[in-house]
Amino acid sequence: MPDLNDVAELKDKVTRLQRDRDRASGALEEAMKSLAEEFGCKSLEEAEEKLEQMKVKEEDSRKRFETGLAEFRKTWAAVLGGAS
């Protein structure tokens, strides 16, 4: 049979877990609010889709930059001292 110390320990543990749950819930709520305000996302699924779209755009931009830089270096190699 559990004694009063066991019950008090369990009560403390439950209280800590509830506090942790409340803190996590608040953090999630703030994160979702931020996603909605900054990116117009109403769910994690929308945020994941938006992230994938942003990754594709970033990769495209990087490739275009690298292509443009290579063309610039080729065009201006003589002026730049043969830098490649």
C-alpha positions in Angstrom: 0.0 0.0 0.0 1.4 3.4 -1.0 2.3 5.7 1.9 1.7 9.4 2.0 5.3 10.1 0.8 4.6 8.2 -2.4 1.4 10.1 -3.0 3.1 13.4 -2.4 5.9 12.5 -4.8 3.4 11.4 -7.4 1.5 14.6 -7.0 4.7 16.6 -7.4 5.6 14.7 -10.5 2.2 15.2 -12.0 2.4 18.9 -11.2 5.8 19.2 -13.0 4.5 17.2 -16.0 1.5 19.5 -16.3 3.7 22.6 -16.0 6.0 21.2 -18.8 3.0 20.4 -20.9 1.6 23.9 -20.5 5.0 25.4 -21.3 5.3 23.2 -24.5 1.8 24.1 -25.5 2.5 27.8 -25.1 5.7 27.4 -27.2 3.8 25.6 -29.9 1.1 28.2 -29.9 3.7 31.0 -30.3 5.5 29.1 -33.1 2.2 28.6 -35.0 1.3 32.3 -34.5 4.7 33.2 -35.9 4.3 30.9 -38.9 0.9 32.5 -39.6 2.2 36.1 -39.3 5.5 35.7 -41.1 4.6 33.1 -43.8 0.8 32.9 -43.9 0.8 29.2 -42.8 -2.1 27.9 -40.9 -0.7 24.4 -40.2 2.6 22.5 -40.0 1.7 20.9 -43.3 1.5 24.3 -45.0 4.7 25.3 -43.4 6.5 22.2 -44.6 5.2 22.9 -48.2 6.3 26.5 -48.0 9.7 25.4 -46.8 10.1 23.0 -49.7 9.1 25.8 -52.1 11.6 28.1 -50.5 14.3 25.5 -50.8 13.6 25.0 -54.5 13.7 28.8 -55.1 16.9 29.1 -53.1 18.6 26.3 -55.1 17.4 27.9 -58.4 18.8 31.3 -57.3 22.1 29.8 -56.3 22.4 28.0 -59.6 21.6 31.2 -61.5 24.1 33.2 -59.4 26.9 30.6 -60.0 26.1 30.6 -63.8 26.2 34.5 -63.9 29.4 34.6 -61.9 31.1 32.1 -64.2 30.0 34.2 -67.2 31.2 37.4 -65.5 34.6 35.8 -64.8 34.9 34.5 -68.3 33.9 37.9 -69.8 36.2 39.9 -67.6 39.1 37.4 -67.1 41.6 39.6 -68.9 40.7 42.6 -66.8 40.6 40.6 -63.6 44.1 39.2 -64.3 43.0 35.8 -65.5 41.0 35.0 -62.3 38.7 32.0 -62.8 
